[in-house]
Structure formats: C-alpha cells, structure tokens
Amino acid sequence: MSRTDIRFALPSKGRLEPESLAFLDACGLGIYKPNPRQYQASIPVVPELSVLFQRPGDIVIGVRQGSLDFGITGLDAVEEKRVNGELVVLHEALGFGHCALIMAVPEAWGEVQAVNDLLVRQAQQPDRLRVATKFPRLTGTFLAQHGLAAVRLIDSEGTLEVAPTIGYADLIADLVSTGTTLRDNRLRPLSDGVILKSQAVLIANRTALQQRPEVLQVARLLLEYIEAYLRAQGSYLVFVNMRGESPEAIAQRMREQPHLGGLQGPTISRVITRDDQSWYDVNIVVRKEQLMPTINELRASGGSGVVVTPVTYIFEEEPPRYTKLLQVLNAQA
C-alpha cells in the first residue's frame, strides 16, 4: 500500500519507553503527546514525522515490512527478527537500554559453569535439554555454534525465570540488565553464556530510504541531532582570558601543552579593555576527564578567569553515519 506520511515508531512498554523519550528530548527532538493514553504523537522540530508507539518487537517487524519508516528499539529485537535486507541500522549505539541476552542455569547445577558443561549435562539427561527463551533464533544459533544443536527450545512469552522451577524448561536464555531477577529466582549466568550485548538502536526501512527522498532527508536530520548530541556528551567549552602579544603568540604557548588543542585548535579573539592592554579571549572544547589538567595548563600559560560550560551539541560538516548510509544505499541500489 502506497502512502505519503513518514512514520517513526517508539517503544510503548518497558524501560525503553521512558528512556527513548528522555533521549530524544535531550537530542532536541522532544516528543509532543497531548494525550498520554494515545499511541500517536509528533516531534515539533520535524513536523513531517508521525510518531507511533508500539512494542519493541513489533517495531522491527513494521520497519522490516515497510509499514514504518523509522524506529527505535533494542538490538536484541533487531537481530532476532531481522530476516531480510529491508532493515537498515542507522545508529547502532544510542547509549541507553543496555542489557545482554544470556544463558542461565539453576544454582543447583553446581557442575555447570560454562556452555561446554552443558554437553556433559545433555549426555546425562534421558531427554533433550530444554531451554526457555523469547529469542529462539539467536539462542538456537548460539547453541549450535557450541555443539548443542539437539537442545530443545521452548518459545515462551511469559516470565522465563520461573521456567526451571515450574518444570517446563531446564534452563533459560533471557535478557538481563542487573541480574537481580536471576538471583531472586536462584538462577546464575554461565561464565561464557553471553549470546548478545544489546542497547537501543535507530533503524529504518531500506526501500523507503532508496525510493522516497523525503524519508532520506528525515534520516539525515535525525542523525544530525543524535550524532551531535552524543558527540558532545562529556565535553566542556572552556573560556579564559590570556595576556599576549598576538593570537599567534598565545597559540604557540598553548601548542606546547598536551591538553590545549581543542577540536581543531583554540579560538582566540581580542578583548577590548579599558586600559587598552593586550588581552585575548581563548576558548577550546575539552573532554571531562581532561578538564582539570586543561585548567592547570591554562593557568600555567598565563590564563585567568576560567569559565566552563557543558556542550550540548557538536555538529560536524556531515553526520558520519549518514555518509556511511549513502554508501550502503548506493552499493545496493
């Protein structure tokens, strides 16, 4: 079915929902949702976008099938449900929603510490080992890679942690963030049982990007805001007054210090003083971990009145991931 609107889906449940909203707001892409019970909203700075709220797994399916153009969801859902080339990951590390898909066994299985130990356990079982999971594709591939292709997968949408206690599975493969729920249910992860490390990602439909220029333009805009925000995280803009003969002389003094390079170099401008002394205003961008060494070096170089402010965005000439996206689309056109 052809359509003219541009659709952007966000998670409607779980911790990804509030984290997605907070992240977009911090990026300058705040969501306007007049009725909290509705599943539709908008982004005022990108008025051409229609925002919808869906379950994380449904977002992957919608983008894959083309009923959605963009979506934010977990990498775990993407890798489990990505079955063709229609889904493109625009940004693979949004920095929130961190978790891991892991194998966990009952604490009573003291002899089972690693995945290979399951081979021994399987040989002792009168029937095949049963693994409860919501990620049969990822789990099955992982087990097969470890020689456990004969394990029986129990596809479950309920609470997995109780499966070994109830008895419909022997162990589980589930998403874990803190591990508290595992411990509360007397389960422990295998030492090498990490199937996938996951976080929130931005995805898009390949055909929409290739055939609709307005969708590609929105992709560029989203990446502009997101990459500029993430690039600026942990960066500070430092202002300082320095006395010197000229901007070049001050720049030379700064080049002799290891932390005063800034992004491409310092910005230096003349300060108009009442007594016509030769003062200059200098500003550079520094990382948080380099802040105090930078301030100390500025002082040692004759700086005074140091002012520090957080950086919200750092825009490049072109979002690097947008450039990469164009290369991918052109290669597969």
C-alpha positions in Angstrom: 0.0 0.0 0.0 1.5 3.4 -1.0 1.4 6.2 1.5 2.8 9.7 1.8 3.3 10.1 5.5 6.6 9.4 7.3 6.3 7.1 10.3 8.6 6.9 13.3 7.9 4.2 15.9 9.0 4.3 19.6 8.7 1.6 22.3 5.3 1.6 24.1 6.3 -0.5 27.0 9.2 -1.4 29.3 12.1 0.8 30.3 12.9 1.6 26.7 9.8 3.8 26.5 10.8 6.5 29.1 14.5 6.2 28.1 13.7 6.8 24.4 11.6 9.8 25.3 14.2 11.3 27.5 17.0 10.6 25.0 15.1 12.3 22.1 14.3 15.2 24.3 18.0 15.6 25.2 18.8 15.5 21.5 16.4 18.4 20.8 13.8 16.0 19.3 11.3 16.3 22.1 8.0 14.4 21.6 4.7 16.2 21.8 2.0 13.8 23.0 -1.2 15.7 24.0 -3.0 12.6 25.4 -0.8 10.2 27.3 -3.2 7.4 26.5 -2.9 7.8 22.8 -0.4 5.8 20.7 0.3 8.8 18.4 2.4 11.9 18.9 4.6 14.3 16.9 8.1 15.9 17.0 7.6 19.7 16.6 11.1 20.3 15.1 10.4 17.5 12.5 6.7 18.2 11.7 6.7 15.8 8.7 7.2 12.8 11.1 4.2 10.9 12.5 5.2 9.3 15.8 3.7 5.9 16.8 4.1 3.8 19.9 4.4 0.1 19.5 6.0 -2.9 21.3 9.8 -3.2 20.6 9.4 -6.4 18.6 6.6 -5.0 16.5 8.7 -2.0 15.6 11.2 -4.3 14.0 8.5 -6.1 12.0 6.9 -2.9 11.0 10.2 -1.4 9.7 11.1 -4.6 8.0 7.8 -4.8 6.2 7.6 -1.1 5.3 4.6 -0.1 7.4 7.0 2.0 9.4 9.9 4.1 8.1 11.9 4.6 11.3 12.0 3.1 14.7 14.0 3.0 18.0 14.2 -0.5 19.6 16.6 -2.8 21.1 19.4 -4.5 19.1 18.2 -7.8 20.6 14.8 -7.5 18.9 16.5 -6.4 15.6 18.8 -9.3 15.5 16.1 -11.8 16.4 13.6 -10.6 13.9 15.8 -9.3 11.0 15.2 -11.9 8.3 15.8 -9.9 5.1 17.8 -7.0 3.9 15.0 -4.4 4.2 16.0 -3.3 7.7 18.9 -0.8 8.0 20.5 0.1 11.3 21.1 3.9 11.1 22.7 4.2 14.5 23.9 1.1 16.4 24.8 2.7 19.8 22.3 5.2 21.2 23.7 4.8 24.7 20.7 3.6 26.6 18.7 0.4 27.1 21.8 -1.6 27.9 21.3 -5.3 28.6 22.5 -8.7 27.5 20.9 -11.9 26.2 22.5 -14.6 28.4 22.2 -18.3 29.2 21.3 -19.0 32.9 21.0 -22.3 34.8 19.7 -23.2 38.2 22.1 -22.6 41.1 21.8 -26.3 42.0 23.7 -27.1 38.8 27.0 -26.6 40.5 29.0 -28.6 38.0 27.7 -26.5 35.1 29.8 -23.3 34.9 30.2 -22.8 31.2 28.4 -23.6 28.0 30.5 -26.6 27.2 29.5 -28.1 30.5 26.0 -28.4 29.1 27.4 -31.1 26.8 28.0 -33.3 29.8 24.7 -32.5 31.3 23.0 -33.3 28.0 24.6 -36.7 27.8 23.3 -37.4 31.3 19.7 -36.3 30.5 17.2 -39.0 29.5 15.6 -36.4 27.2 17.0 -33.4 25.4 17.8 -30.3 27.5 15.0 -27.7 27.3 15.8 -24.0 27.1 13.0 -21.4 27.6 13.6 -18.2 25.6 11.9 -15.4 23.8 14.8 -15.4 21.3 14.7 -18.8 19.6 16.7 -17.7 16.6 19.6 -16.1 18.4 19.6 -18.8 21.1 19.4 -21.6 18.6 22.3 -20.2 16.6 24.4 -19.7 19.7 23.8 -23.3 21.0 24.5 -24.8 17.6 27.9 -23.0 17.5 28.7 -24.8 20.8 27.7 -28.2 19.6 24.3 -28.1 21.3 22.0 -28.2 18.2 19.9 -31.0 19.8 18.8 -28.8 22.6 15.0 -28.3 22.6 13.9 -24.6 22.6 10.8 -23.7 24.4 9.4 -20.5 22.9 7.8 -18.5 25.8 6.4 -15.1 26.1 5.8 -15.3 29.8 8.2 -14.9 32.8 11.1 -17.1 32.0 12.8 -17.1 35.4 10.2 -19.5 36.8 10.5 -22.0 34.0 13.1 -24.3 35.7 11.1 -24.2 39.0 7.8 -25.0 37.3 9.5 -27.7 35.3 8.7 -26.8 31.7 12.3 -26.0 30.9 15.7 -26.9 32.4 17.5 -23.5 31.8 16.7 -20.2 30.2 18.1 -17.7 27.7 16.8 -14.2 28.6 17.7 -10.5 28.7 19.4 -9.3 31.8 20.4 -5.8 32.9 21.3 -6.1 36.6 20.9 -9.8 37.3 18.8 -9.2 40.3 15.8 -11.2 39.0 18.0 -14.2 38.2 19.4 -14.2 41.7 15.9 -13.9 43.2 14.9 -17.0 41.3 18.0 -19.0 42.2 19.5 -18.8 38.7 23.0 -17.8 37.7 24.5 -16.9 34.3 27.1 -19.2 32.6 30.6 -17.7 32.5 30.7 -17.6 28.7 26.9 -17.6 28.1 26.5 -14.1 26.7 24.6 -14.5 23.4 24.3 -10.8 22.6 25.1 -7.5 24.2 22.3 -5.1 23.4 21.3 -1.4 23.6 18.9 0.9 21.8 19.4 1.4 18.1 17.8 3.6 15.4 16.5 1.6 12.4 14.9 2.4 9.0 13.3 0.7 6.0 15.8 0.4 3.1 13.2 0.7 0.3 11.7 3.9 1.8 15.2 5.4 2.0 16.0 4.5 -1.6 12.7 5.4 -3.2 11.5 8.4 -1.1 13.9 11.4 -1.0 11.8 12.9 1.8 12.4 9.9 4.0 16.2 10.0 3.3 16.2 13.7 4.3 14.5 12.9 7.6 17.1 10.2 8.2 19.8 12.8 7.7 18.0 15.2 10.1 17.6 12.6 12.8 21.2 11.6 12.6 22.3 15.3 12.7 20.6 15.8 16.1 21.5 12.4 17.5 25.2 12.4 16.5 25.7 16.0 17.5 24.3 15.3 20.9 26.2 12.0 21.5 29.4 13.6 20.3 29.0 16.4 22.8 28.5 14.2 25.8 31.2 14.6 28.4 32.6 17.7 26.6 33.0 21.2 28.0 33.6 24.6 26.5 36.3 26.4 28.3 36.7 30.2 28.2 39.8 32.0 29.6 41.4 35.4 29.3 45.1 35.5 28.4 47.6 38.3 28.0 49.8 38.1 25.0 51.5 39.9 22.1 49.2 38.4 19.5 46.8 35.5 18.8 49.7 33.6 17.2 51.9 34.0 20.2 49.2 32.7 22.5 48.5 29.8 20.2 52.2 28.9 20.2 52.2 28.8 24.0 49.2 26.6 24.0 50.6 24.2 21.5 53.4 23.5 23.9 50.8 22.0 26.4 49.3 18.5 25.8 45.7 19.3 26.7 45.1 22.7 24.9 44.5 21.6 21.4 40.7 21.7 21.4 38.8 20.2 18.4 40.9 21.7 15.7 42.8 24.3 17.7 41.9 27.2 20.0 39.7 30.1 19.1 41.4 33.4 20.0 39.8 36.9 19.8 40.9 40.3 21.1 39.4 41.6 24.3 38.6 45.4 24.2 39.9 46.5 27.6 39.5 50.0 29.2 43.3 50.5 29.6 44.0 49.1 26.1 46.1 46.3 27.4 46.8 43.3 25.1 44.3 40.7 26.4 42.7 37.9 24.4 39.7 35.7 24.9 40.5 32.0 24.3 38.1 29.1 24.1 38.6 25.4 23.5 36.5 22.3 23.8 37.8 19.6 26.2 36.7 16.2 27.4 35.5 15.9 31.0 38.5 13.7 32.0 40.8 16.3 30.7 39.1 19.3 32.4 41.4 19.8 35.4 44.7 19.2 33.5 43.4 21.8 30.9 42.6 24.4 33.6 46.0 23.9 35.2 47.8 24.3 31.9 45.8 27.4 31.1 46.8 28.9 34.4 50.4 28.0 33.8 50.2 29.7 30.4 49.0 32.9 32.0 45.3 32.4 31.8 42.8 33.9 34.3 39.1 34.0 34.8 38.4 30.5 33.5 34.8 29.8 32.7 33.5 26.3 32.0 30.1 25.3 30.5 28.8 22.0 29.2 28.5 21.4 25.5 25.1 20.3 24.2 25.8 19.6 20.5 28.9 19.3 18.3 27.9 19.3 14.7 30.3 18.0 12.0 30.2 19.0 8.3 28.2 15.9 7.7 26.9 13.2 10.1 29.4 10.3 9.6 26.7 7.7 9.8 24.7 9.5 7.2 27.7 9.4 4.9 28.0 5.7 5.6 24.3 5.2 4.9 24.6 6.8 1.5 27.5 4.4 0.7 25.4 1.4 1.7 22.4 2.5 -0.3 24.4 3.3 -3.4 26.2 0.0 -3.2 22.9 -1.9 -3.1 20.9 0.2 -5.5 
